[in-house]
């Protein structure tokens, strides 16, 4: 479960005040709302990339409000994937594990496991420049999942993909949830995407988060 308990966020002139919601554990939750309402800011607060002015953020009952990003058990897939141009696919999948100082043999085993699961094995020695959009998103997902996070945050990860590739990554996301039981918080403007993936939906409107029905196609 993700719980936002009366949090206030300030980013420059933009402010969200006294925002609260609960996101069920193990759900795939779509966070919807118009551009500029603060969806990405909220997502970054959950990940620890934005400091809250007041209030509390809890993950599975644990208060993570003051914890650094790496200690929260949250994986993030940004909108553009944010792959490092100088790192191979293998190095991306190992990145968070190296930071956490996993032993080399455990890192190698986890990289092989992720590569097999996400169909990246033939691409392990490639750089991002040589990847298709779908391949790059699978790498970004693998990097975010590598350390077994409790929560996976997705910031419109499918928005730049063509319809065929979007359908492929939707299948990957469904498989991720089935395999791991991770709680997914997914920003999307695509109603078909939300209808296909989400079992719970929230609407951010006028500085408030409200439960809403999952969009129907």
N, C-alpha and C positions, 0 to 999 in steps of 0.2 A: 504493500500500500504506500502511496505517496500522499502526504498530508501537508497542505499549505494552510497555516494557522495565522490568519490576520496579518499577512506579510505586506510590507510597504517597500517599494522599490523606486529608486531615483536614478535616471540615466540622463544627464544633462537637464534639459527643460522638461523631459518626459517623466511622468510620475504615475505609478499605480499605488493605490492606497487601500489598505485593509482588505486584501484579497484572501479568500479562503476557499478550499475545496478538498475533497477526498477522492483519490483515484484507486479503484479496487486492485488488490494484489492479484497479479497474473492476468490482468485485463489488457486488451489492446484498446487504448483510449485515444480517440481523435480529438484534438484541440483545434477548434475552428473559430473563425472571426475575421473581420475585415482587416486589410493591410493597415499597419500602424497602430493596432490596438494593444500591442505588447506581448504577443504570443511568444516570440523568440526570447524576449527579455525574461519571461517566466521560466522558459525552458533552461536558459542559462543560469538562472537562480537555483533551480533544482540541481544542476550539474556543479554548482559552486563557482561559476564564472562571473556571477554578479553578486555583490554583497547586499544583503537586505538591510534596510534602514531599521525595521522593527518586525516583530513576529517570529515565527518558527517554521522550519521545514523538517518534516520527519519522514523517514523511509523505514517501512516495516516497524514502526514504533520507536525508532532510534532518532534522536534529535541530531541532525547533521548541519544545523544552521551555521555553526562556526567551524566546521571541518573543511579542510582543503579538498579540492576536486578529487585527488587521487585516493582519498580515504572514504569516499561516499558510497562506493559500489555502484556508480552510475556510468554507463557507456553513452557516448554521444556520436551521432552521425550528422554532421552539418549539411546544409543544403548543397554545397558544392563538393562534398566529400573531403575537402581539405587534405588531399594526399601530398606528401612531401616529394618534390620532383627528383631528389637525389637518392631516394630509398627504393629498393626493389620491393616487390610484393611480399617476399619472405620477411624483409626487414620491417615492413608495415605491420604484418601479423605478429611479429615479435616485439614491437615497439613498447607497448604498455607492460609487457612482461619483463623486458630489460629494465625499465624504470622501476618496477617493483622488485627487482633483483631475484627473479626466479632462477633456480639452477639451470645451467645450459641444457642438460638433458631433458628437463621438463619443458623448457621453451621449445626445443626441437620437436618434442612429441605433440605439444599443443598446436604448433604451426602446421605440422603434418595433418593433424586431425581437422583443423579448420579448413585447410586447403582441399582436403578430400571432400568434406561436407559441402563447401561452397563452390566446388568445381574450379579451383584455382591452381591445382597441382601443376599443370603445364605452364603456368604463368609465373611461377615463384621467382624466377630470376629476371623478370621483366621490370622495367621502370614505368611509372604512370603514363608517360608520353605515348607508350605503345598499346595502351588499353582502350577498349571501347567504353562507352558510358555505363553499360551494364556491368562490365568487368570491374570498373573503378568503384562502382557502388558496392559490389560484393566484397571488394578489398576493404572499403570503409566499414562495412558491417562486420567483417571478420576482425578488424582491428578493435572495434568497439566491444566485441563479444569476447575477446581473447582471455580476459582475466575473470570470466564468469560473473558479470555484473548482476545485481538484483534488479536494476532498472535500465532500460534502453530508451534514450531520448532521440527522436528523429525529427529533424527540422526540414520539412518538405524535401525528403531525399529523392523523390521520384519526379519532381516538377520539370526537370530538364530532359527527361527521357522520352523516347518515342513510345507509341502505344504498345508495340510488341515487347520492348524491353521493360516497360512499366509492368506489364502483366507478368513477366518473368520474375522481377524483383518482388512483386506482390506474393508470388508463390514462395519465394525465399523467406519473406517475412512471416508467412503463415507457418512455414516449417520451423523457423527459429522459435516461435512461440510454442509450438507443439513439443519441440525437443527440449527446450530449456525451462519453460514456465516463467520466463522473465516478464516483468511488467513493462509494457510499451506505452510511452507517451509520444504521440505522433501529431505534429503540426501538419495540416493539409488544408488546401482550398478545394481539393478535387472530391466531389460528392461520390463519384463512382468508386474512387479509391477508399474513401471512408466506409462506404456501404459494403465493400468487399472484405475489408480487414477488421474494422472496429466492432466491438460489442458494447462499447460505452462511448458517449460523446459529450463534450463540454463546449460551450459557446462563451467566448470572451467578448463582452459588449459593455461599453461605457464603464470600464474599470471593474467589472464584476464578472465572475465565472459562474455560469449557470448550467446545470445538466440539461441536455437537449436530446431529442430522439436521434438515433443513428440514421443518417440520410438513406433514403431508399432510391434505388435506380429505377 
